[in-house]
Amino acid sequence: MHQDLTYWGLGAISGMVTAWIALSPSTPASGCMKFVKASHKNPILPHEDSFDANNLLSRG
């Protein structure tokens, strides 16, 4: 599950809202994100940074 706060280096906080804006077509074929109802109430999940050289994300 994707959790923005983890990628930003933040822990569990309240009072913050994020927005996701598609800059290209968002379809199942392109791997669009699925929203999970009430997932904002879940705790921060453990994440493992991979730092893969073939991944555009700085944290893998």
PDBQT receptor file of N, H, CA, C and O in Angstrom, charges set to zero:
ATOM      1  N   MET A   1       0.849  -1.177   0.000  1.00  0.00    +0.000 N 
ATOM      2  CA  MET A   1       0.000   0.000   0.000  1.00  0.00    +0.000 C 
ATOM      3  C   MET A   1       0.895   1.240   0.000  1.00  0.00    +0.000 C 
ATOM      4  O   MET A   1       1.873   1.303   0.745  1.00  0.00    +0.000 OA
ATOM      5  N   HIS A   2       0.567   2.199  -0.814  1.00  0.00    +0.000 N 
ATOM      6  H   HIS A   2      -0.227   2.148  -1.419  1.00  0.00    +0.000 HD
ATOM      7  CA  HIS A   2       1.315   3.447  -0.901  1.00  0.00    +0.000 C 
ATOM      8  C   HIS A   2       0.870   4.396   0.213  1.00  0.00    +0.000 C 
ATOM      9  O   HIS A   2      -0.326   4.623   0.394  1.00  0.00    +0.000 OA
ATOM     10  N   GLN A   3       1.814   4.939   0.944  1.00  0.00    +0.000 N 
ATOM     11  H   GLN A   3       2.785   4.755   0.797  1.00  0.00    +0.000 HD
ATOM     12  CA  GLN A   3       1.513   5.913   1.997  1.00  0.00    +0.000 C 
ATOM     13  C   GLN A   3       2.440   7.107   1.810  1.00  0.00    +0.000 C 
ATOM     14  O   GLN A   3       3.646   6.989   2.022  1.00  0.00    +0.000 OA
ATOM     15  N   ASP A   4       1.896   8.250   1.417  1.00  0.00    +0.000 N 
ATOM     16  H   ASP A   4       0.916   8.346   1.244  1.00  0.00    +0.000 HD
ATOM     17  CA  ASP A   4       2.697   9.438   1.132  1.00  0.00    +0.000 C 
ATOM     18  C   ASP A   4       3.593   9.854   2.287  1.00  0.00    +0.000 C 
ATOM     19  O   ASP A   4       4.744  10.230   2.067  1.00  0.00    +0.000 OA
ATOM     20  N   LEU A   5       3.088   9.794   3.513  1.00  0.00    +0.000 N 
ATOM     21  H   LEU A   5       2.152   9.489   3.692  1.00  0.00    +0.000 HD
ATOM     22  CA  LEU A   5       3.869  10.273   4.661  1.00  0.00    +0.000 C 
ATOM     23  C   LEU A   5       5.198   9.543   4.784  1.00  0.00    +0.000 C 
ATOM     24  O   LEU A   5       6.202  10.139   5.172  1.00  0.00    +0.000 OA
ATOM     25  N   THR A   6       5.208   8.252   4.454  1.00  0.00    +0.000 N 
ATOM     26  H   THR A   6       4.391   7.768   4.139  1.00  0.00    +0.000 HD
ATOM     27  CA  THR A   6       6.448   7.487   4.530  1.00  0.00    +0.000 C 
ATOM     28  C   THR A   6       7.461   8.006   3.521  1.00  0.00    +0.000 C 
ATOM     29  O   THR A   6       8.639   8.151   3.847  1.00  0.00    +0.000 OA
ATOM     30  N   TYR A   7       7.019   8.286   2.299  1.00  0.00    +0.000 N 
ATOM     31  H   TYR A   7       6.062   8.168   2.034  1.00  0.00    +0.000 HD
ATOM     32  CA  TYR A   7       7.929   8.772   1.263  1.00  0.00    +0.000 C 
ATOM     33  C   TYR A   7       8.445  10.174   1.583  1.00  0.00    +0.000 C 
ATOM     34  O   TYR A   7       9.528  10.548   1.132  1.00  0.00    +0.000 OA
ATOM     35  N   TRP A   8       7.705  10.934   2.336  1.00  0.00    +0.000 N 
ATOM     36  H   TRP A   8       6.825  10.630   2.702  1.00  0.00    +0.000 HD
ATOM     37  CA  TRP A   8       8.124  12.284   2.711  1.00  0.00    +0.000 C 
ATOM     38  C   TRP A   8       8.965  12.286   3.980  1.00  0.00    +0.000 C 
ATOM     39  O   TRP A   8       9.432  13.341   4.409  1.00  0.00    +0.000 OA
ATOM     40  N   GLY A   9       9.165  11.115   4.585  1.00  0.00    +0.000 N 
ATOM     41  H   GLY A   9       8.786  10.258   4.236  1.00  0.00    +0.000 HD
ATOM     42  CA  GLY A   9       9.970  11.036   5.797  1.00  0.00    +0.000 C 
ATOM     43  C   GLY A   9       9.226  11.466   7.048  1.00  0.00    +0.000 C 
ATOM     44  O   GLY A   9       9.854  11.824   8.045  1.00  0.00    +0.000 OA
ATOM     45  N   LEU A  10       7.906  11.438   7.016  1.00  0.00    +0.000 N 
ATOM     46  H   LEU A  10       7.396  11.147   6.207  1.00  0.00    +0.000 HD
ATOM     47  CA  LEU A  10       7.098  11.839   8.169  1.00  0.00    +0.000 C 
ATOM     48  C   LEU A  10       6.488  10.621   8.836  1.00  0.00    +0.000 C 
ATOM     49  O   LEU A  10       6.291   9.587   8.198  1.00  0.00    +0.000 OA
ATOM     50  N   GLY A  11       6.190  10.744  10.111  1.00  0.00    +0.000 N 
ATOM     51  H   GLY A  11       6.350  11.584  10.629  1.00  0.00    +0.000 HD
ATOM     52  CA  GLY A  11       5.500   9.690  10.839  1.00  0.00    +0.000 C 
ATOM     53  C   GLY A  11       4.010   9.968  10.858  1.00  0.00    +0.000 C 
ATOM     54  O   GLY A  11       3.511  10.761  10.060  1.00  0.00    +0.000 OA
ATOM     55  N   ALA A  12       3.309   9.327  11.753  1.00  0.00    +0.000 N 
ATOM     56  H   ALA A  12       3.714   8.683  12.401  1.00  0.00    +0.000 HD
ATOM     57  CA  ALA A  12       1.861   9.503  11.879  1.00  0.00    +0.000 C 
ATOM     58  C   ALA A  12       1.557  10.920  12.374  1.00  0.00    +0.000 C 
ATOM     59  O   ALA A  12       2.023  11.321  13.440  1.00  0.00    +0.000 OA
ATOM     60  N   ILE A  13       0.791  11.657  11.614  1.00  0.00    +0.000 N 
ATOM     61  H   ILE A  13       0.412  11.331  10.748  1.00  0.00    +0.000 HD
ATOM     62  CA  ILE A  13       0.374  13.002  11.995  1.00  0.00    +0.000 C 
ATOM     63  C   ILE A  13      -1.089  13.176  11.620  1.00  0.00    +0.000 C 
ATOM     64  O   ILE A  13      -1.634  12.385  10.851  1.00  0.00    +0.000 OA
ATOM     65  N   SER A  14      -1.717  14.194  12.153  1.00  0.00    +0.000 N 
ATOM     66  H   SER A  14      -1.274  14.837  12.778  1.00  0.00    +0.000 HD
ATOM     67  CA  SER A  14      -3.094  14.486  11.788  1.00  0.00    +0.000 C 
ATOM     68  C   SER A  14      -3.159  15.902  11.228  1.00  0.00    +0.000 C 
ATOM     69  O   SER A  14      -2.260  16.710  11.458  1.00  0.00    +0.000 OA
ATOM     70  N   GLY A  15      -4.205  16.190  10.507  1.00  0.00    +0.000 N 
ATOM     71  H   GLY A  15      -4.935  15.533  10.320  1.00  0.00    +0.000 HD
ATOM     72  CA  GLY A  15      -4.401  17.536   9.995  1.00  0.00    +0.000 C 
ATOM     73  C   GLY A  15      -3.713  17.805   8.672  1.00  0.00    +0.000 C 
ATOM     74  O   GLY A  15      -3.556  18.967   8.296  1.00  0.00    +0.000 OA
ATOM     75  N   MET A  16      -3.293  16.766   7.946  1.00  0.00    +0.000 N 
ATOM     76  H   MET A  16      -3.421  15.823   8.251  1.00  0.00    +0.000 HD
ATOM     77  CA  MET A  16      -2.650  16.970   6.660  1.00  0.00    +0.000 C 
ATOM     78  C   MET A  16      -3.466  16.267   5.578  1.00  0.00    +0.000 C 
ATOM     79  O   MET A  16      -3.937  15.145   5.766  1.00  0.00    +0.000 OA
ATOM     80  N   VAL A  17      -3.621  16.936   4.458  1.00  0.00    +0.000 N 
ATOM     81  H   VAL A  17      -3.239  17.847   4.305  1.00  0.00    +0.000 HD
ATOM     82  CA  VAL A  17      -4.341  16.377   3.322  1.00  0.00    +0.000 C 
ATOM     83  C   VAL A  17      -3.405  16.377   2.127  1.00  0.00    +0.000 C 
ATOM     84  O   VAL A  17      -2.688  17.352   1.901  1.00  0.00    +0.000 OA
ATOM     85  N   THR A  18      -3.403  15.296   1.362  1.00  0.00    +0.000 N 
ATOM     86  H   THR A  18      -3.985  14.504   1.546  1.00  0.00    +0.000 HD
ATOM     87  CA  THR A  18      -2.618  15.240   0.134  1.00  0.00    +0.000 C 
ATOM     88  C   THR A  18      -3.564  15.075  -1.044  1.00  0.00    +0.000 C 
ATOM     89  O   THR A  18      -4.706  14.644  -0.884  1.00  0.00    +0.000 OA
ATOM     90  N   ALA A  19      -3.082  15.420  -2.213  1.00  0.00    +0.000 N 
ATOM     91  H   ALA A  19      -2.155  15.770  -2.342  1.00  0.00    +0.000 HD
ATOM     92  CA  ALA A  19      -3.884  15.268  -3.427  1.00  0.00    +0.000 C 
ATOM     93  C   ALA A  19      -3.034  14.597  -4.491  1.00  0.00    +0.000 C 
ATOM     94  O   ALA A  19      -1.848  14.897  -4.628  1.00  0.00    +0.000 OA
ATOM     95  N   TRP A  20      -3.631  13.703  -5.232  1.00  0.00    +0.000 N 
ATOM     96  H   TRP A  20      -4.594  13.459  -5.121  1.00  0.00    +0.000 HD
ATOM     97  CA  TRP A  20      -2.966  13.027  -6.326  1.00  0.00    +0.000 C 
ATOM     98  C   TRP A  20      -3.605  13.517  -7.613  1.00  0.00    +0.000 C 
ATOM     99  O   TRP A  20      -4.821  13.432  -7.786  1.00  0.00    +0.000 OA
ATOM    100  N   ILE A  21      -2.776  14.034  -8.520  1.00  0.00    +0.000 N 
ATOM    101  H   ILE A  21      -1.788  14.103  -8.380  1.00  0.00    +0.000 HD
ATOM    102  CA  ILE A  21      -3.268  14.570  -9.783  1.00  0.00    +0.000 C 
ATOM    103  C   ILE A  21      -2.591  13.812 -10.920  1.00  0.00    +0.000 C 
ATOM    104  O   ILE A  21      -1.363  13.788 -11.005  1.00  0.00    +0.000 OA
ATOM    105  N   ALA A  22      -3.375  13.199 -11.785  1.00  0.00    +0.000 N 
ATOM    106  H   ALA A  22      -4.373  13.219 -11.716  1.00  0.00    +0.000 HD
ATOM    107  CA  ALA A  22      -2.818  12.462 -12.926  1.00  0.00    +0.000 C 
ATOM    108  C   ALA A  22      -2.372  13.451 -13.998  1.00  0.00    +0.000 C 
ATOM    109  O   ALA A  22      -3.158  14.294 -14.432  1.00  0.00    +0.000 OA
ATOM    110  N   LEU A  23      -1.116  13.350 -14.426  1.00  0.00    +0.000 N 
ATOM    111  H   LEU A  23      -0.478  12.666 -14.074  1.00  0.00    +0.000 HD
ATOM    112  CA  LEU A  23      -0.590  14.200 -15.483  1.00  0.00    +0.000 C 
ATOM    113  C   LEU A  23      -0.660  13.519 -16.849  1.00  0.00    +0.000 C 
ATOM    114  O   LEU A  23      -0.338  14.121 -17.873  1.00  0.00    +0.000 OA
ATOM    115  N   SER A  24      -1.079  12.277 -16.846  1.00  0.00    +0.000 N 
ATOM    116  H   SER A  24      -1.341  11.788 -16.014  1.00  0.00    +0.000 HD
ATOM    117  CA  SER A  24      -1.296  11.515 -18.073  1.00  0.00    +0.000 C 
ATOM    118  C   SER A  24      -2.511  10.627 -17.837  1.00  0.00    +0.000 C 
ATOM    119  O   SER A  24      -2.983  10.528 -16.704  1.00  0.00    +0.000 OA
ATOM    120  N   PRO A  25      -3.030   9.978 -18.879  1.00  0.00    +0.000 N 
ATOM    121  CA  PRO A  25      -4.218   9.144 -18.683  1.00  0.00    +0.000 C 
ATOM    122  C   PRO A  25      -4.015   8.099 -17.577  1.00  0.00    +0.000 C 
ATOM    123  O   PRO A  25      -3.000   7.404 -17.544  1.00  0.00    +0.000 OA
ATOM    124  N   SER A  26      -4.974   8.006 -16.696  1.00  0.00    +0.000 N 
ATOM    125  H   SER A  26      -5.799   8.571 -16.723  1.00  0.00    +0.000 HD
ATOM    126  CA  SER A  26      -4.926   7.060 -15.595  1.00  0.00    +0.000 C 
ATOM    127  C   SER A  26      -5.927   5.943 -15.867  1.00  0.00    +0.000 C 
ATOM    128  O   SER A  26      -7.128   6.096 -15.643  1.00  0.00    +0.000 OA
ATOM    129  N   THR A  27      -5.415   4.835 -16.348  1.00  0.00    +0.000 N 
ATOM    130  H   THR A  27      -4.440   4.711 -16.530  1.00  0.00    +0.000 HD
ATOM    131  CA  THR A  27      -6.271   3.696 -16.711  1.00  0.00    +0.000 C 
ATOM    132  C   THR A  27      -5.723   2.428 -16.049  1.00  0.00    +0.000 C 
ATOM    133  O   THR A  27      -4.569   2.410 -15.621  1.00  0.00    +0.000 OA
ATOM    134  N   PRO A  28      -6.524   1.384 -15.960  1.00  0.00    +0.000 N 
ATOM    135  CA  PRO A  28      -5.998   0.118 -15.423  1.00  0.00    +0.000 C 
ATOM    136  C   PRO A  28      -4.782  -0.376 -16.207  1.00  0.00    +0.000 C 
ATOM    137  O   PRO A  28      -3.872  -0.964 -15.624  1.00  0.00    +0.000 OA
ATOM    138  N   ALA A  29      -4.757  -0.143 -17.525  1.00  0.00    +0.000 N 
ATOM    139  H   ALA A  29      -5.496   0.335 -17.999  1.00  0.00    +0.000 HD
ATOM    140  CA  ALA A  29      -3.624  -0.594 -18.342  1.00  0.00    +0.000 C 
ATOM    141  C   ALA A  29      -2.334   0.135 -17.982  1.00  0.00    +0.000 C 
ATOM    142  O   ALA A  29      -1.249  -0.427 -18.125  1.00  0.00    +0.000 OA
ATOM    143  N   SER A  30      -2.437   1.381 -17.516  1.00  0.00    +0.000 N 
ATOM    144  H   SER A  30      -3.319   1.838 -17.400  1.00  0.00    +0.000 HD
ATOM    145  CA  SER A  30      -1.233   2.136 -17.158  1.00  0.00    +0.000 C 
ATOM    146  C   SER A  30      -0.872   1.979 -15.678  1.00  0.00    +0.000 C 
ATOM    147  O   SER A  30       0.096   2.581 -15.214  1.00  0.00    +0.000 OA
ATOM    148  N   GLY A  31      -1.629   1.187 -14.945  1.00  0.00    +0.000 N 
ATOM    149  H   GLY A  31      -2.415   0.698 -15.323  1.00  0.00    +0.000 HD
ATOM    150  CA  GLY A  31      -1.323   0.927 -13.541  1.00  0.00    +0.000 C 
ATOM    151  C   GLY A  31      -1.819   2.008 -12.606  1.00  0.00    +0.000 C 
ATOM    152  O   GLY A  31      -1.109   2.391 -11.677  1.00  0.00    +0.000 OA
ATOM    153  N   CYS A  32      -3.028   2.512 -12.832  1.00  0.00    +0.000 N 
ATOM    154  H   CYS A  32      -3.605   2.201 -13.587  1.00  0.00    +0.000 HD
ATOM    155  CA  CYS A  32      -3.554   3.595 -12.001  1.00  0.00    +0.000 C 
ATOM    156  C   CYS A  32      -3.678   3.154 -10.538  1.00  0.00    +0.000 C 
ATOM    157  O   CYS A  32      -3.753   1.961 -10.243  1.00  0.00    +0.000 OA
ATOM    158  N   MET A  33      -3.699   4.119  -9.645  1.00  0.00    +0.000 N 
ATOM    159  H   MET A  33      -3.639   5.088  -9.885  1.00  0.00    +0.000 HD
ATOM    160  CA  MET A  33      -3.775   3.864  -8.214  1.00  0.00    +0.000 C 
ATOM    161  C   MET A  33      -5.221   3.577  -7.808  1.00  0.00    +0.000 C 
ATOM    162  O   MET A  33      -6.153   4.200  -8.316  1.00  0.00    +0.000 OA
ATOM    163  N   LYS A  34      -5.392   2.645  -6.905  1.00  0.00    +0.000 N 
ATOM    164  H   LYS A  34      -4.635   2.139  -6.492  1.00  0.00    +0.000 HD
ATOM    165  CA  LYS A  34      -6.711   2.314  -6.383  1.00  0.00    +0.000 C 
ATOM    166  C   LYS A  34      -6.807   2.867  -4.963  1.00  0.00    +0.000 C 
ATOM    167  O   LYS A  34      -5.903   2.661  -4.153  1.00  0.00    +0.000 OA
ATOM    168  N   PHE A  35      -7.891   3.562  -4.664  1.00  0.00    +0.000 N 
ATOM    169  H   PHE A  35      -8.625   3.729  -5.322  1.00  0.00    +0.000 HD
ATOM    170  CA  PHE A  35      -8.098   4.101  -3.324  1.00  0.00    +0.000 C 
ATOM    171  C   PHE A  35      -8.825   3.063  -2.470  1.00  0.00    +0.000 C 
ATOM    172  O   PHE A  35      -9.799   2.453  -2.911  1.00  0.00    +0.000 OA
ATOM    173  N   VAL A  36      -8.347   2.876  -1.267  1.00  0.00    +0.000 N 
ATOM    174  H   VAL A  36      -7.555   3.372  -0.909  1.00  0.00    +0.000 HD
ATOM    175  CA  VAL A  36      -8.930   1.903  -0.350  1.00  0.00    +0.000 C 
ATOM    176  C   VAL A  36      -9.716   2.661   0.713  1.00  0.00    +0.000 C 
ATOM    177  O   VAL A  36      -9.154   3.449   1.474  1.00  0.00    +0.000 OA
ATOM    178  N   LYS A  37     -11.019   2.415   0.754  1.00  0.00    +0.000 N 
ATOM    179  H   LYS A  37     -11.475   1.775   0.136  1.00  0.00    +0.000 HD
ATOM    180  CA  LYS A  37     -11.905   3.115   1.685  1.00  0.00    +0.000 C 
ATOM    181  C   LYS A  37     -11.404   3.001   3.125  1.00  0.00    +0.000 C 
ATOM    182  O   LYS A  37     -11.090   1.911   3.601  1.00  0.00    +0.000 OA
ATOM    183  N   ALA A  38     -11.337   4.134   3.803  1.00  0.00    +0.000 N 
ATOM    184  H   ALA A  38     -11.593   5.020   3.416  1.00  0.00    +0.000 HD
ATOM    185  CA  ALA A  38     -10.958   4.260   5.217  1.00  0.00    +0.000 C 
ATOM    186  C   ALA A  38      -9.510   3.864   5.494  1.00  0.00    +0.000 C 
ATOM    187  O   ALA A  38      -9.142   3.678   6.653  1.00  0.00    +0.000 OA
ATOM    188  N   SER A  39      -8.679   3.731   4.457  1.00  0.00    +0.000 N 
ATOM    189  H   SER A  39      -8.978   3.883   3.515  1.00  0.00    +0.000 HD
ATOM    190  CA  SER A  39      -7.283   3.341   4.691  1.00  0.00    +0.000 C 
ATOM    191  C   SER A  39      -6.503   4.421   5.431  1.00  0.00    +0.000 C 
ATOM    192  O   SER A  39      -5.454   4.142   6.012  1.00  0.00    +0.000 OA
ATOM    193  N   HIS A  40      -7.007   5.648   5.412  1.00  0.00    +0.000 N 
ATOM    194  H   HIS A  40      -7.859   5.874   4.939  1.00  0.00    +0.000 HD
ATOM    195  CA  HIS A  40      -6.333   6.721   6.147  1.00  0.00    +0.000 C 
ATOM    196  C   HIS A  40      -6.375   6.492   7.658  1.00  0.00    +0.000 C 
ATOM    197  O   HIS A  40      -5.641   7.137   8.407  1.00  0.00    +0.000 OA
ATOM    198  N   LYS A  41      -7.221   5.588   8.095  1.00  0.00    +0.000 N 
ATOM    199  H   LYS A  41      -7.817   5.064   7.487  1.00  0.00    +0.000 HD
ATOM    200  CA  LYS A  41      -7.326   5.283   9.526  1.00  0.00    +0.000 C 
ATOM    201  C   LYS A  41      -6.339   4.201   9.958  1.00  0.00    +0.000 C 
ATOM    202  O   LYS A  41      -6.188   3.940  11.151  1.00  0.00    +0.000 OA
ATOM    203  N   ASN A  42      -5.663   3.567   8.988  1.00  0.00    +0.000 N 
ATOM    204  H   ASN A  42      -5.786   3.779   8.019  1.00  0.00    +0.000 HD
ATOM    205  CA  ASN A  42      -4.691   2.516   9.298  1.00  0.00    +0.000 C 
ATOM    206  C   ASN A  42      -3.395   3.125   9.808  1.00  0.00    +0.000 C 
ATOM    207  O   ASN A  42      -3.089   4.275   9.494  1.00  0.00    +0.000 OA
ATOM    208  N   PRO A  43      -2.629   2.371  10.590  1.00  0.00    +0.000 N 
ATOM    209  CA  PRO A  43      -1.325   2.881  11.042  1.00  0.00    +0.000 C 
ATOM    210  C   PRO A  43      -0.341   2.923   9.871  1.00  0.00    +0.000 C 
ATOM    211  O   PRO A  43      -0.573   2.314   8.827  1.00  0.00    +0.000 OA
ATOM    212  N   ILE A  44       0.769   3.657  10.066  1.00  0.00    +0.000 N 
ATOM    213  H   ILE A  44       0.958   4.152  10.914  1.00  0.00    +0.000 HD
ATOM    214  CA  ILE A  44       1.830   3.679   9.073  1.00  0.00    +0.000 C 
ATOM    215  C   ILE A  44       2.428   2.268   8.996  1.00  0.00    +0.000 C 
ATOM    216  O   ILE A  44       2.797   1.689  10.018  1.00  0.00    +0.000 OA
ATOM    217  N   LEU A  45       2.518   1.730   7.798  1.00  0.00    +0.000 N 
ATOM    218  H   LEU A  45       2.218   2.200   6.968  1.00  0.00    +0.000 HD
ATOM    219  CA  LEU A  45       3.057   0.389   7.608  1.00  0.00    +0.000 C 
ATOM    220  C   LEU A  45       4.573   0.436   7.492  1.00  0.00    +0.000 C 
ATOM    221  O   LEU A  45       5.125   1.442   7.046  1.00  0.00    +0.000 OA
ATOM    222  N   PRO A  46       5.259  -0.641   7.888  1.00  0.00    +0.000 N 
ATOM    223  CA  PRO A  46       6.707  -0.660   7.718  1.00  0.00    +0.000 C 
ATOM    224  C   PRO A  46       7.057  -0.687   6.232  1.00  0.00    +0.000 C 
ATOM    225  O   PRO A  46       6.432  -1.414   5.460  1.00  0.00    +0.000 OA
ATOM    226  N   HIS A  47       8.047   0.096   5.831  1.00  0.00    +0.000 N 
ATOM    227  H   HIS A  47       8.555   0.686   6.458  1.00  0.00    +0.000 HD
ATOM    228  CA  HIS A  47       8.500   0.150   4.449  1.00  0.00    +0.000 C 
ATOM    229  C   HIS A  47       9.988  -0.150   4.405  1.00  0.00    +0.000 C 
ATOM    230  O   HIS A  47      10.721   0.151   5.347  1.00  0.00    +0.000 OA
ATOM    231  N   GLU A  48      10.424  -0.738   3.319  1.00  0.00    +0.000 N 
ATOM    232  H   GLU A  48       9.829  -0.984   2.553  1.00  0.00    +0.000 HD
ATOM    233  CA  GLU A  48      11.843  -1.019   3.142  1.00  0.00    +0.000 C 
ATOM    234  C   GLU A  48      12.333  -0.301   1.895  1.00  0.00    +0.000 C 
ATOM    235  O   GLU A  48      11.823  -0.537   0.799  1.00  0.00    +0.000 OA
ATOM    236  N   ASP A  49      13.320   0.573   2.054  1.00  0.00    +0.000 N 
ATOM    237  H   ASP A  49      13.734   0.764   2.943  1.00  0.00    +0.000 HD
ATOM    238  CA  ASP A  49      13.895   1.286   0.918  1.00  0.00    +0.000 C 
ATOM    239  C   ASP A  49      14.800   0.350   0.134  1.00  0.00    +0.000 C 
ATOM    240  O   ASP A  49      15.614  -0.372   0.710  1.00  0.00    +0.000 OA
ATOM    241  N   SER A  50      14.650   0.369  -1.190  1.00  0.00    +0.000 N 
ATOM    242  H   SER A  50      13.988   0.956  -1.658  1.00  0.00    +0.000 HD
ATOM    243  CA  SER A  50      15.472  -0.526  -2.014  1.00  0.00    +0.000 C 
ATOM    244  C   SER A  50      16.562   0.220  -2.770  1.00  0.00    +0.000 C 
ATOM    245  O   SER A  50      17.587  -0.373  -3.105  1.00  0.00    +0.000 OA
ATOM    246  N   PHE A  51      16.369   1.503  -3.046  1.00  0.00    +0.000 N 
ATOM    247  H   PHE A  51      15.537   1.985  -2.774  1.00  0.00    +0.000 HD
ATOM    248  CA  PHE A  51      17.333   2.312  -3.786  1.00  0.00    +0.000 C 
ATOM    249  C   PHE A  51      17.786   1.609  -5.068  1.00  0.00    +0.000 C 
ATOM    250  O   PHE A  51      18.976   1.579  -5.378  1.00  0.00    +0.000 OA
ATOM    251  N   ASP A  52      16.843   1.054  -5.796  1.00  0.00    +0.000 N 
ATOM    252  H   ASP A  52      15.876   1.078  -5.543  1.00  0.00    +0.000 HD
ATOM    253  CA  ASP A  52      17.132   0.350  -7.042  1.00  0.00    +0.000 C 
ATOM    254  C   ASP A  52      17.561   1.347  -8.121  1.00  0.00    +0.000 C 
ATOM    255  O   ASP A  52      16.863   2.331  -8.366  1.00  0.00    +0.000 OA
ATOM    256  N   ALA A  53      18.685   1.103  -8.754  1.00  0.00    +0.000 N 
ATOM    257  H   ALA A  53      19.252   0.304  -8.555  1.00  0.00    +0.000 HD
ATOM    258  CA  ALA A  53      19.209   1.999  -9.793  1.00  0.00    +0.000 C 
ATOM    259  C   ALA A  53      18.277   2.097 -10.997  1.00  0.00    +0.000 C 
ATOM    260  O   ALA A  53      18.354   3.066 -11.753  1.00  0.00    +0.000 OA
ATOM    261  N   ASN A  54      17.404   1.122 -11.186  1.00  0.00    +0.000 N 
ATOM    262  H   ASN A  54      17.341   0.336 -10.572  1.00  0.00    +0.000 HD
ATOM    263  CA  ASN A  54      16.478   1.115 -12.328  1.00  0.00    +0.000 C 
ATOM    264  C   ASN A  54      15.108   1.711 -11.982  1.00  0.00    +0.000 C 
ATOM    265  O   ASN A  54      14.182   1.632 -12.789  1.00  0.00    +0.000 OA
ATOM    266  N   ASN A  55      14.975   2.299 -10.805  1.00  0.00    +0.000 N 
ATOM    267  H   ASN A  55      15.728   2.363 -10.150  1.00  0.00    +0.000 HD
ATOM    268  CA  ASN A  55      13.701   2.872 -10.377  1.00  0.00    +0.000 C 
ATOM    269  C   ASN A  55      13.839   4.390 -10.350  1.00  0.00    +0.000 C 
ATOM    270  O   ASN A  55      14.802   4.915  -9.792  1.00  0.00    +0.000 OA
ATOM    271  N   LEU A  56      12.872   5.107 -10.957  1.00  0.00    +0.000 N 
ATOM    272  H   LEU A  56      12.090   4.681 -11.411  1.00  0.00    +0.000 HD
ATOM    273  CA  LEU A  56      12.922   6.555 -10.999  1.00  0.00    +0.000 C 
ATOM    274  C   LEU A  56      12.700   7.198  -9.632  1.00  0.00    +0.000 C 
ATOM    275  O   LEU A  56      13.104   8.341  -9.418  1.00  0.00    +0.000 OA
ATOM    276  N   LEU A  57      12.066   6.485  -8.707  1.00  0.00    +0.000 N 
ATOM    277  H   LEU A  57      11.738   5.557  -8.881  1.00  0.00    +0.000 HD
ATOM    278  CA  LEU A  57      11.841   7.012  -7.363  1.00  0.00    +0.000 C 
ATOM    279  C   LEU A  57      13.141   6.969  -6.576  1.00  0.00    +0.000 C 
ATOM    280  O   LEU A  57      13.850   5.964  -6.603  1.00  0.00    +0.000 OA
ATOM    281  N   SER A  58      13.456   8.043  -5.881  1.00  0.00    +0.000 N 
ATOM    282  H   SER A  58      12.879   8.860  -5.859  1.00  0.00    +0.000 HD
ATOM    283  CA  SER A  58      14.732   8.106  -5.165  1.00  0.00    +0.000 C 
ATOM    284  C   SER A  58      14.837   7.084  -4.035  1.00  0.00    +0.000 C 
ATOM    285  O   SER A  58      15.941   6.725  -3.623  1.00  0.00    +0.000 OA
ATOM    286  N   ARG A  59      13.701   6.617  -3.535  1.00  0.00    +0.000 N 
ATOM    287  H   ARG A  59      12.805   6.908  -3.869  1.00  0.00    +0.000 HD
ATOM    288  CA  ARG A  59      13.717   5.660  -2.430  1.00  0.00    +0.000 C 
ATOM    289  C   ARG A  59      13.336   4.263  -2.869  1.00  0.00    +0.000 C 
ATOM    290  O   ARG A  59      13.047   3.408  -2.032  1.00  0.00    +0.000 OA
ATOM    291  N   GLY A  60      13.330   4.014  -4.183  1.00  0.00    +0.000 N 
ATOM    292  H   GLY A  60      13.565   4.708  -4.863  1.00  0.00    +0.000 HD
ATOM    293  CA  GLY A  60      12.991   2.678  -4.690  1.00  0.00    +0.000 C 
ATOM    294  C   GLY A  60      11.536   2.414  -4.584  1.00  0.00    +0.000 C 
ATOM    295  O   GLY A  60      11.074   1.338  -4.964  1.00  0.00    +0.000 OA
TER     296      GLY A  60
